[in-house]
Amino acid sequence: GERLLVVLIPDQFQVNDELWSDLMERAVAPSNYDRDYPQKAIAEYCTARGIRLLDLLPALRRGEAKGRTYHLRDTHWNARGNRIAGESIGRWVWERVTPKDGEPF
């Protein structure tokens, strides 16, 4: 319903250009891969159903340009990635979600 919020968390290969390049060098047919496909497919699904969505990919890519956002050889965010995600989620919720009639979220 209207209270559902989907936060789309990208995989490390979508954020880290060096990792993506390494993966595509090993791929048999690199042109068959769309790095942003998961975001596109889930965004289309959510939009068609009126589900609010926050995609963290753009924020994490911007952050990655200034330093790593994931732990080395790990699929989890490091402190920098967690900060970027937390700030993005907090800002998004603050700007878009308001309780109705004093109800909590």
N, C-alpha and C positions, 0 to 999 in steps of 0.2 A: 504494500500500500504506500501511501504518501510518506510514511516514516522510514521506509527502507532506503538505506544509503549503501551503495556498493563502492568499495575502494579497490581499484584495480592495481595490483602490485606486479610490476614487471620482473622478469627473470634477469639475472645478471648479464646474459648474452645480449639482451636488448639495450642495456645501459652502457656497457663497457665496449667501446669501439675496438680495442685491441683483441679482446676475446672473440668478438664477432668476426673480425678479420681472420683470426686463427681458425675458427670453425669453418669459415667459407673456403679457406685454402685447402682444407681436408675434404670438403664436400665434393661428391661426384658431379653434381649439377647445381652449383650455387644459385643460379638464376631461378631455381624452383623454390627458393626460400624467401619468405617475406618476414623480415624481422619484426614488423609491427602488426602482423596478422592477428595475434591474440587480442590486442587492444581494439582493432577494427571490428572483429567479430563480436566481442563482448559489448562494445559500445553500441553497435547496431542492434543487438538483442535488447539491451536496456532501453535504448531510445524508443524502439518499437513498442515497448511495454510501459513507457512513462516512468521508468526507474531512474532515480538520480544516481549519477556516476561521477566519481573522481578518479581520474587516471593519473597515477604518480609518475608515469614515464617521462613526461617533459621536465618535471622538476628534478628528477634523479639524473637525467641526462645533462641538464645544466650544472648540477652539482658535481657530476663526474668529470666535467671539463676542468674543474678546479682541484680535483683530488678524488681518490677512491671513495666509493659509497658502499661497497661490499667488502667483506673479509676476503683475503687472498685465498683462492681455491676453496671457496665456501659459498653457499647460496644465500647467506644471511647478511643483512646490512651491518656495517660497522657503526661506530658512534655517529659519524658524519651522515651516513644514510638514514639512520634512525631520526636524527635531528631534522633533516630535510623532510622526511615523511611526516613526522609529527607536526612540524610547522605548517606543512601543506594541508594536512587534514584539519588542524585547528582553524586555520584561516578560512578554509572552504566551509566548514560547519558554521563558523561565526558569521560569515557573509550571507549564507543561504538558508539556514535553518533557524526558525524562530518558533518558540512554543506558542500554542494557541490557548487563549483563555487561561494563561498562567499554568498550564500543564507542563510537567517536565518532559524532556525529549523522549 
